[in-house]
């Protein structure tokens, strides 16, 4: 639960994004230990994913950057985040320790490839690790 609370809090930072197009820039080393951090130069948004095992999974099992197009990642994230928010809004029906808060992911904001890549891969990691199915086929990779 602690991991998802932290992930949820970090994704709330997405809420404070401005609606202009924002391109993600990599920090010198965005992945350190169990923390994955992405921010743009103007610090208009920041996503930090803290979940033991995610960075190892990302390096060992995720498809490499560039394998999926940005539009593919955006499309998948739209459905994954929508279902996540649906479950977070129903704490009596879904495990509150898994879906403790909603994610504000605006489909009209261009977050850039890196942000979409990490959110997509976290959703795949989450579904495989916690035996959840948010939307459609969940790759085991």
C-alpha angles and dihedrals in degrees: 000000000000091000094052092046090055092045090049093049091050093049089052084067083070086066091068092057119126115240096238119101110280125192119208118233122196120243112230090265110007094179118062120163109310094340124093114190131183126177138159123235094256091049091230088144139006132190120198122179115195112182125133108244098018097101091047090048090047092054097041108034112017122096111258121263110278095031092105123039120245091246090054091051092046091051094050092044090053091059097038094050092044092055091042089055091047090055093044088055091056106055093161091058102037130044106273091206089064100040104030098149141011126257119227104215111164113205090204094062120085103224094173133240099288096054092046091046093054096043090049093049093046089054090051091047091048094050094048096042097046098032094242129142113207100170137351124317114359113210113227092211 
